[in-house]
Amino acid sequence: MVRRVWIISTAVVFAIVSLTVVAPLTAESHFANTIYRAFAVVCHQLPERSYFIAGHKFAVCSRCTGVYAGFAFMLLLYPLLRPLRATDWPPPVWLVLAAVPMGIDFSVTFLGIWENTHTSRLLTGLLLGGVSVLYVMPGVAELTTRNTRQTRPTFTLASPEHMASAPSDYSAPDRRI
């Protein structure tokens, strides 16, 4: 089951990543406009911070391109690194350390120290996106390996006897809400 979920997840993630490149290749179409609008929810899409192909910008900026691509490629390689059924996470400090280069890259530009580049944005995004798979996949494995029959709450109706014995405050109008 976990293997099937990994295969489906990998296919879906690669399809999403491919849309970032499909949008500029199908520019001027309704489909491309839909893709750009969908990604606009999570990315600023500034042209000066985006890669271009065929004269049109990607659906996301270079940093988001790195995050998505890093996540996709690490997801593809994940079974080579860890068992798919593993549910333990690496220490959280590794996720924080993966975010530090991106924070530095952002901060040096924000503070006017120097201007970051498409490459620095892409590389820091690749790092954070790739490392995040190590935290997402154990959760996915845990969700898919649970025995749903034991954890599924059961719904039962109250018996008429139980309902008849339920306390009522109709006899005390002063206590009604």
C-alpha positions as CSV (number, residue, x, y, z in Angstrom):
1,M,0.0,0.0,0.0
2,V,2.8,2.5,0.9
3,R,4.6,1.7,-2.3
4,R,1.4,2.4,-4.3
5,V,0.9,5.7,-2.5
6,W,4.5,6.7,-3.2
7,I,4.2,5.9,-6.9
8,I,0.9,7.9,-7.1
9,S,2.5,10.8,-5.1
10,T,5.5,10.9,-7.2
11,A,3.4,11.0,-10.4
12,V,1.2,13.8,-9.0
13,V,4.2,15.8,-7.8
14,F,6.0,15.5,-11.2
15,A,2.8,16.5,-13.0
16,I,2.5,19.6,-10.8
17,V,6.2,20.5,-11.4
18,S,5.8,20.0,-15.1
19,L,2.9,22.5,-15.1
20,T,5.4,25.2,-14.2
21,V,7.1,24.6,-17.6
22,V,3.9,23.8,-19.5
23,A,2.5,27.2,-18.8
24,P,5.1,29.2,-20.8
25,L,5.2,26.6,-23.6
26,T,1.4,27.0,-24.0
27,A,1.4,30.7,-23.4
28,E,-1.5,32.7,-24.7
29,S,-3.9,29.8,-24.1
30,H,-6.7,29.5,-21.6
31,F,-4.9,26.5,-20.1
32,A,-1.7,28.5,-19.5
33,N,-3.7,31.3,-17.9
34,T,-5.4,28.8,-15.6
35,I,-2.0,27.4,-14.6
36,Y,-0.6,30.9,-13.9
37,R,-3.6,31.8,-11.8
38,A,-3.3,28.6,-9.8
39,F,0.4,29.1,-9.0
40,A,-0.2,32.8,-8.2
41,V,-1.8,31.7,-5.0
42,V,1.6,30.4,-3.7
43,C,4.2,32.4,-5.7
44,H,4.7,36.1,-6.5
45,Q,5.7,35.2,-10.1
46,L,7.8,38.3,-10.6
47,P,9.3,38.3,-14.1
48,E,12.7,39.6,-12.8
49,R,12.9,36.6,-10.5
50,S,11.7,33.9,-12.8
51,Y,13.2,31.7,-15.5
52,F,12.0,32.1,-19.0
53,I,11.4,29.5,-21.7
54,A,10.3,30.3,-25.3
55,G,10.1,34.0,-24.3
56,H,7.6,33.4,-21.5
57,K,8.2,33.1,-17.7
58,F,7.8,29.9,-15.8
59,A,4.6,29.7,-13.7
60,V,6.7,30.2,-10.5
61,C,9.8,32.1,-9.6
62,S,13.2,30.6,-9.5
63,R,13.1,29.9,-5.8
64,C,9.7,28.1,-6.0
65,T,11.0,26.2,-9.1
66,G,13.8,25.0,-6.8
67,V,11.5,24.0,-4.0
68,Y,9.2,22.1,-6.3
69,A,12.0,20.4,-8.3
70,G,13.9,19.5,-5.1
71,F,10.8,18.0,-3.6
72,A,10.0,16.0,-6.8
73,F,13.5,14.6,-7.3
74,M,14.1,13.7,-3.7
75,L,10.6,12.1,-3.6
76,L,11.8,10.0,-6.6
77,L,15.0,9.0,-4.9
78,Y,13.4,8.5,-1.4
79,P,13.2,4.7,-1.6
80,L,16.9,4.6,-2.2
81,L,17.5,6.6,1.0
82,R,15.0,5.2,3.4
83,P,12.4,2.4,3.6
84,L,9.0,3.5,2.4
85,R,7.4,2.2,5.6
86,A,9.7,4.2,7.8
87,T,7.6,6.5,10.0
88,D,10.4,8.1,12.1
89,W,11.5,11.7,11.2
90,P,15.1,13.0,11.2
91,P,15.8,15.5,13.9
92,P,13.9,18.7,13.2
93,V,17.2,20.7,13.3
94,W,17.9,19.3,9.8
95,L,14.9,21.0,8.3
96,V,15.8,24.3,10.0
97,L,19.4,24.0,8.7
98,A,18.0,23.4,5.2
99,A,16.0,26.6,5.5
100,V,19.0,28.7,6.7
101,P,20.7,29.2,3.3
102,M,17.3,30.4,1.9
103,G,16.9,32.8,4.8
104,I,20.4,34.1,4.3
105,D,19.9,34.4,0.5
106,F,16.7,36.4,1.1
107,S,18.1,38.5,3.9
108,V,21.2,39.7,2.1
109,T,19.0,41.1,-0.7
110,F,16.4,42.5,1.6
111,L,19.0,44.3,3.6
112,G,20.7,45.6,0.5
113,I,24.0,43.8,1.2
114,W,24.1,42.2,-2.3
115,E,21.6,41.0,-4.9
116,N,20.9,37.3,-5.0
117,T,20.7,35.5,-8.3
118,H,18.4,33.1,-10.0
119,T,21.0,30.4,-9.3
120,S,21.2,31.2,-5.6
121,R,17.4,31.2,-5.3
122,L,17.1,27.9,-7.3
123,L,19.8,26.1,-5.2
124,T,18.4,27.2,-1.8
125,G,15.0,26.1,-3.0
126,L,16.3,22.8,-4.2
127,L,17.9,22.2,-0.8
128,L,14.8,23.0,1.3
129,G,12.4,21.2,-1.1
130,G,14.6,18.1,-1.1
131,V,15.0,17.9,2.7
132,S,11.3,18.5,3.3
133,V,10.6,15.1,1.7
134,L,12.3,13.5,4.6
135,Y,9.6,14.9,6.9
136,V,6.6,14.5,4.6
137,M,7.1,10.9,3.6
138,P,7.2,9.4,7.1
139,G,3.8,11.1,7.7
140,V,2.5,9.6,4.5
141,A,3.8,6.2,5.5
142,E,2.2,6.4,8.9
143,L,-1.2,7.4,7.4
144,T,-1.1,4.6,4.8
145,T,0.0,1.9,7.2
146,R,-2.7,2.5,9.9
147,N,-5.3,-0.2,10.2
148,T,-8.4,1.8,9.3
149,R,-10.7,-0.8,10.7
150,Q,-9.3,-0.3,14.2
151,T,-9.0,3.5,14.1
152,R,-12.3,4.2,12.3
153,P,-14.9,5.6,14.8
154,T,-18.1,3.7,15.0
155,F,-21.4,5.5,14.7
156,T,-24.3,4.1,16.7
157,L,-27.7,5.5,17.4
158,A,-28.8,5.7,21.0
159,S,-31.3,3.1,22.0
160,P,-34.9,4.2,22.8
161,E,-34.4,3.1,26.4
162,H,-31.3,5.2,26.7
163,M,-33.0,8.2,25.1
164,A,-36.0,7.9,27.5
165,S,-33.8,8.0,30.5
166,A,-31.9,11.1,29.4
167,P,-32.4,14.0,31.9
168,S,-34.8,16.7,30.9
169,D,-35.2,20.2,32.3
170,Y,-38.8,20.7,30.8
171,S,-40.1,20.3,34.4
172,A,-38.0,23.4,35.5
173,P,-38.8,26.3,33.1
174,D,-36.6,28.7,35.1
175,R,-33.5,26.6,34.1
176,R,-34.2,26.6,30.4
177,I,-31.9,28.6,28.1
